[in-house]
Amino acid sequence: MTRSNLPIDGKRLWEDVMALATITEQDAPYTRRSFTPKFDEGRAFLRRHFEAAGLAVRVDTAGNMIGRREGTDPGRGTILIGSHSDSVPDGGRFDGAAGLLSALEVARALAERGVTLAHDLEVIDFLAEEVSAFRISCCGSRMMAGGMTPEMLANTGPSGETLKDAVRRVGGDPDHLEQASRSDVVACLELHIEQGRVLENAREDIGVVRAVVGIMRFALTVEGHADHAGTHRCTCARTRCPALSR
């Protein structure tokens, strides 16, 4: 017997994306930086919707918010779907939010149609996927993967708060990050908007990522004094200095 894809409520998904977009800094539309009051407000919105979808909600020690739907065979492992709710300044309505709320809609569609997967299903809002005020990005996923160092956690924000304290403030437990590591995840999927025009130019609705860009960041210190390129300091007292004609 053939089975069709599980239908979702596209109108409801669109309304959710638009509703989350209203939770923004008023002087910088579509801005919801991690660890800010607007980020907390966005997470409260998500928690209400997660719970309404029948998901058991928790925040792991890395500060990721997770909504869980049990499967029929726990030994099969967990399917992880989601994205992030934080944004860069003026980041728009869809970056992160589209993937996160699409994952929620999948969980709702399953619940409403009485479908239980063999695998456990988790919808995840990764903490601070974008660069935070602590100069670290991919915080929640980095901690889940075991890549967060004590030096990174000691980074301070503008107010002097450390990243470690900020993670604790949003419900994480940075003293026990090892508990955020996972061995049960058998598949992870993130729907994301295209941050370019490849699909747009090809008139394609969706694509599958086959490679990612490896990002490296460096801190440089340049010593010197402010000056103008090509200037020549001359002590010549003549009105028409030969150095100026070089």
C-alpha positions in Angstrom: 0.0 0.0 0.0 1.3 3.4 -0.9 1.3 6.3 1.6 1.2 10.0 0.7 3.1 12.7 2.6 1.4 13.8 5.8 -0.5 17.1 5.0 0.3 20.1 7.1 -1.7 23.3 7.6 0.2 25.9 5.5 -2.0 28.8 6.6 -1.3 28.0 10.3 2.4 27.7 9.7 2.4 31.1 7.9 0.5 32.7 10.8 3.0 31.3 13.3 5.9 32.7 11.4 4.2 36.1 11.2 3.3 36.0 14.9 6.9 35.2 16.0 8.1 38.0 13.8 6.2 40.5 15.9 8.4 39.7 18.8 11.2 42.1 17.8 13.1 45.1 18.8 10.9 48.0 17.7 13.7 50.2 16.5 15.2 47.3 14.5 12.5 45.2 12.9 12.9 41.5 12.8 15.7 41.5 15.4 15.6 39.0 18.3 19.2 38.6 19.6 19.9 35.7 21.9 20.0 36.3 25.6 17.8 39.4 25.4 14.3 40.0 26.7 12.9 39.6 23.2 14.6 36.3 22.9 13.0 35.2 26.2 9.6 36.4 24.9 10.1 34.4 21.7 10.9 31.3 23.7 7.8 31.7 25.8 5.8 31.9 22.6 7.4 28.7 21.4 6.9 26.9 24.6 3.2 27.6 24.6 2.9 26.3 21.0 5.1 23.3 21.7 3.0 22.3 24.7 -0.2 22.9 22.8 1.1 20.4 20.2 1.4 17.8 22.9 5.2 18.0 23.1 7.0 17.5 26.4 9.2 20.6 26.7 12.5 20.9 28.4 15.7 23.0 28.3 18.9 20.9 28.2 22.1 21.8 29.9 23.3 23.6 26.8 20.3 25.9 26.9 18.6 24.3 23.9 14.8 24.2 24.1 13.4 20.8 23.1 9.9 19.5 22.5 9.7 15.7 22.6 7.2 13.2 21.2 7.7 9.6 22.2 7.8 6.9 19.5 6.6 3.3 19.7 10.1 1.9 19.7 12.6 3.8 21.9 15.4 1.6 20.7 15.2 3.1 17.2 16.7 6.4 18.4 15.6 10.0 18.0 14.8 12.1 14.9 15.8 15.7 15.6 14.2 18.5 13.6 14.3 22.3 14.1 16.4 25.4 13.8 16.9 28.5 15.9 14.7 31.4 17.1 17.4 34.0 17.6 18.5 36.4 14.8 21.2 38.7 13.7 20.2 42.5 13.8 17.5 43.1 11.1 17.7 39.3 10.4 14.2 39.1 8.8 11.2 37.0 9.6 12.3 33.6 8.1 16.0 32.9 9.0 15.8 30.2 11.6 12.1 30.8 12.4 10.9 29.1 9.2 12.7 25.9 10.0 11.8 25.9 13.6 8.1 26.5 13.1 8.0 24.0 10.2 9.3 21.4 12.6 6.6 22.3 15.0 4.0 22.0 12.3 5.2 18.5 11.5 4.8 17.5 15.2 1.3 19.1 15.2 0.3 17.2 12.0 1.3 13.9 13.5 -0.6 14.6 16.7 -3.7 15.8 15.0 -3.9 12.7 12.8 -3.0 10.2 15.6 0.3 9.1 13.9 3.0 7.9 16.2 6.4 7.2 14.7 8.6 4.3 15.6 11.4 6.8 16.4 11.2 9.4 19.1 10.8 12.9 17.6 12.2 16.1 19.0 11.7 19.6 17.8 14.7 21.7 18.9 15.4 25.4 19.2 19.2 25.6 19.3 20.5 28.3 21.6 22.3 31.3 20.1 22.9 29.9 16.6 23.7 33.4 15.4 26.7 35.3 16.7 25.8 36.5 20.2 27.0 39.5 22.2 29.6 37.1 23.6 31.2 36.8 20.2 30.4 33.1 19.9 27.9 31.6 17.4 26.3 28.1 17.3 26.3 28.0 21.1 23.7 25.3 21.7 24.8 23.0 18.8 28.4 23.6 19.7 27.8 22.5 23.3 25.7 19.5 22.2 28.7 18.5 20.0 31.2 19.0 22.8 32.9 21.9 21.1 32.4 24.6 23.7 35.6 25.3 25.7 35.9 26.9 29.1 37.7 29.9 27.5 34.6 30.4 25.3 32.3 30.2 28.3 34.4 32.9 30.0 33.7 35.4 27.2 32.0 38.5 28.5 29.2 40.6 26.9 28.8 44.4 27.1 27.5 44.3 30.6 30.3 42.1 31.9 28.2 38.9 32.1 29.9 35.8 31.0 28.5 33.4 28.4 28.5 30.7 31.1 26.2 32.9 33.3 24.0 33.8 30.3 23.5 30.1 29.5 22.5 29.5 33.1 20.1 32.5 32.9 18.1 31.0 30.0 17.7 27.6 31.8 20.9 25.7 30.9 23.4 24.2 33.2 26.9 25.0 31.9 28.6 23.1 34.7 27.1 19.8 33.2 27.4 20.4 29.5 28.3 16.7 29.0 24.7 15.9 29.7 23.7 17.8 26.5 25.8 15.4 24.3 23.6 12.9 22.4 24.2 9.4 21.3 20.6 8.6 20.4 20.1 10.9 17.4 19.8 8.9 14.3 18.8 11.7 11.9 18.8 15.5 12.1 17.0 17.8 9.6 16.9 21.6 9.4 14.7 23.3 6.9 16.3 26.7 6.1 15.7 29.6 3.8 18.2 29.9 1.0 20.7 32.7 1.8 21.6 33.3 -1.9 19.8 33.1 -5.3 20.8 29.7 -6.6 17.3 28.2 -6.2 15.6 31.4 -7.1 17.5 31.8 -10.4 16.9 28.1 -11.2 13.2 28.5 -10.3 13.4 25.6 -7.9 11.3 25.4 -4.7 13.7 23.4 -2.6 17.2 22.0 -2.6 19.3 19.6 -0.6 22.6 20.8 0.9 25.5 18.6 -0.1 28.3 20.7 1.3 28.8 23.6 3.7 31.3 26.4 4.0 33.9 26.0 6.7 34.1 29.3 8.7 37.3 30.4 10.4 37.6 33.6 12.5 40.8 35.4 13.5 41.5 38.2 15.9 44.1 40.7 14.6 45.9 43.5 16.4 47.3 46.2 14.1 49.7 48.7 15.7 50.5 52.1 14.3 49.1 55.6 14.1 46.3 57.1 12.1 47.4 58.6 8.8 46.5 59.0 5.2 47.7 56.6 2.5 50.6 58.0 0.5 51.4 61.0 2.7 54.9 62.3 3.1 55.9 64.2 6.2 58.2 67.0 5.1 60.1 69.6 7.1 61.0 71.7 4.0 60.2 75.3 4.5 60.0 76.1 0.8 56.5 77.0 -0.5 56.8 74.5 -3.4 58.4 71.5 -1.8 59.9 69.0 -4.3 58.6 66.1 -2.2 55.0 67.1 -3.0 55.6 66.6 -6.7 56.8 63.0 -6.3 
